[in-house]
């Protein structure tokens, strides 16, 4: 089970990965600079650096499931 405070919800839309809101600058519907294949690789244990294009903040994706990305940083409270 993914810890809630380190989980980041995401959506796959036509081959792109979006988050509903940036956890840092609060911008809506942020297109992430990762591919759906990167999400699958994270599920298999490969870490991926994720840079938010809206504000430049960085987190490392450690794991994923069908709805959430597990990060190394607390992104929600």
N, C-alpha and C positions, 0 to 999 in steps of 0.2 A: 504494500500500500504506500502511495506517495504522500509524504508529509505535506499538509495543507499550506503552510507558510512558505514553502519552497516550490510550490506547484504553480505553473503558468498555463492557463487554458489556451488552447489554440484551435483553429479551424483550417481545414484544407478546402480551398475553393479553386477549382479549375487548375490544379497543379501548383498553386501558390499556398504558402503557409502564412496565416494571419493570427494576430492576437487581438482580442476585443479592445484591450486598452493597454498602453505602455505602463508598466508598474512604476516607472521613474518620472516621466513628464506628463502622464495621464492623457496622451493623445489617443483618439479613438481609431479603431481599425488599422493597425500598423502592419504593413507588409514586411515580413521578416526576410532576411537575406540568407535563408537556408532553403533547401529543397525537401520535398517529401521523402526522398531517399535518406536524407540526413536524419530525419525523425525515426525512420526504421532502423538505421544504424545505431542510433542512441538506445533504442529498445534492445539491441543486441549487445550493448555495453561500450560502444565507442563514444567517447566524449566529443563535444562539438562546441566551439566558441561561437556565441551568438551576440552580435553587435546590433543594437537597436538603431535603425537609420534616423529616427526622429530626434534622438538626443545624444547618441554616441555611447551610452552606457553599455557595459558588457556583463554577460553572465556565461557560465559554462553549463551546457545541457548535459546532464549525467545519465538520464533515463527518460523514457516516455511510455505512454500508453495511448489508447485511442482518443483521449480527450485532453491530457495534460502533459506538459514537459516538466521534468524534475530538474531544478537548477541547483547550483552550489551556493546561491545567495537567497536570503529571505526576500521575497518579492510581494508577499501579501501578509496582512495581519488579521 
